[in-house]
């Protein structure tokens, strides 16, 4: 599986937008470019205090039906509130849905970075 993409992150006052655009293919080698997929995401972080961040994210991935990535085909909005326990550790509550498959879910989690 070969993937290529561009990332961007900005700062506008207290808002921090971010985006990624990607494309790739799941051929057997770099010259086998069947099953091309594409996608990306767009979001914004809004810190409301030193420890709490609100985030909104939109994900999109599309691919041919015979591609591995077809099972991950999505148009998915998500909202998240994060609480930073430490500088590199946070807990979060997230709600997201999938417009292609018609479902929604709630996620509670902990994220830690080294």
C-alpha positions as CSV (number, residue, x, y, z in Angstrom):
1,X,0.0,0.0,0.0
2,X,1.4,3.3,-1.1
3,X,0.2,6.6,0.4
4,X,1.2,10.3,-0.2
5,X,-0.2,13.4,1.5
6,X,0.2,17.0,2.5
7,X,-0.5,18.3,6.1
8,X,-1.2,21.8,7.1
9,X,-1.7,23.5,10.5
10,X,-2.5,27.1,11.2
11,X,-3.2,29.5,14.0
12,X,-5.9,32.2,14.0
13,X,-6.3,33.8,17.4
14,X,-7.3,31.0,19.8
15,X,-8.3,28.7,16.9
16,X,-5.9,26.1,15.4
17,X,-7.2,24.7,12.1
18,X,-5.5,21.6,10.5
19,X,-6.0,19.7,7.3
20,X,-4.5,16.7,5.4
21,X,-5.1,15.7,1.7
22,X,-3.8,12.2,0.7
23,X,-3.9,9.8,-2.1
24,X,-2.4,6.4,-2.8
25,X,-3.0,2.9,-4.2
26,X,-2.9,-0.7,-2.9
27,X,-1.0,-2.4,-5.8
28,X,1.7,-5.0,-5.5
29,X,4.5,-2.6,-6.3
30,X,5.0,1.0,-7.0
31,X,4.1,0.6,-10.7
32,X,0.9,-1.3,-10.0
33,X,-1.4,1.7,-9.6
34,X,-4.8,-0.1,-9.6
35,X,-7.3,0.7,-6.8
36,X,-6.4,4.4,-6.4
37,X,-8.0,5.9,-3.3
38,X,-8.1,9.5,-2.0
39,X,-9.2,11.3,1.1
40,X,-8.3,13.7,3.8
41,X,-9.5,15.6,6.8
42,X,-10.3,19.1,8.0
43,X,-10.6,20.2,11.6
44,X,-10.2,22.9,14.1
45,X,-9.0,22.9,17.8
46,X,-10.2,25.5,20.2
47,X,-8.5,25.6,23.6
48,X,-11.0,26.9,26.1
49,X,-8.5,26.7,29.0
50,X,-5.0,25.6,29.7
51,X,-6.2,22.0,30.1
52,X,-9.4,21.7,28.0
53,X,-9.6,21.7,24.2
54,X,-12.7,21.4,22.0
55,X,-12.2,19.9,18.5
56,X,-14.3,19.4,15.4
57,X,-13.1,17.1,12.6
58,X,-14.4,16.0,9.2
59,X,-12.8,12.8,7.6
60,X,-13.4,11.7,4.0
61,X,-11.9,8.6,2.3
62,X,-13.1,7.0,-1.0
63,X,-11.8,4.1,-3.0
64,X,-12.9,1.5,-5.6
65,X,-15.1,-1.4,-4.4
66,X,-12.3,-4.0,-5.0
67,X,-9.8,-2.1,-2.9
68,X,-8.7,-2.9,0.7
69,X,-9.6,0.7,1.5
70,X,-13.3,0.3,0.4
71,X,-14.1,-1.1,3.8
72,X,-12.8,2.1,5.3
73,X,-14.8,4.3,2.9
74,X,-16.1,7.2,5.0
75,X,-17.6,10.6,5.4
76,X,-17.3,11.1,9.1
77,X,-17.9,14.2,11.3
78,X,-16.6,14.1,14.8
79,X,-16.7,16.3,17.9
80,X,-14.3,15.9,20.8
81,X,-13.6,17.5,24.2
82,X,-10.1,16.7,25.6
83,X,-8.8,17.2,29.1
84,X,-5.0,17.3,29.5
85,X,-4.0,15.5,32.7
86,X,-0.3,16.2,32.0
87,X,1.4,18.0,29.1
88,X,1.6,14.8,27.1
89,X,-1.4,12.8,28.5
90,X,-5.1,13.5,27.9
91,X,-8.5,12.0,28.4
92,X,-11.2,12.6,25.8
93,X,-14.9,12.2,25.1
94,X,-15.7,11.9,21.4
95,X,-18.9,11.6,19.3
96,X,-18.6,10.7,15.7
97,X,-20.9,9.4,12.9
98,X,-20.6,7.9,9.4
99,X,-22.7,9.4,6.6
100,X,-22.0,6.5,4.2
101,X,-22.9,3.7,6.7
102,X,-25.5,5.5,8.8
103,X,-24.1,5.0,12.4
104,X,-22.9,7.0,15.3
105,X,-20.7,6.1,18.3
106,X,-19.3,7.6,21.5
107,X,-15.7,7.1,22.4
108,X,-14.0,7.6,25.8
109,X,-10.3,7.3,25.8
110,X,-6.8,8.2,27.1
111,X,-4.0,9.4,24.8
112,X,-0.4,9.5,25.8
113,X,2.6,10.7,23.8
114,X,6.3,9.9,24.5
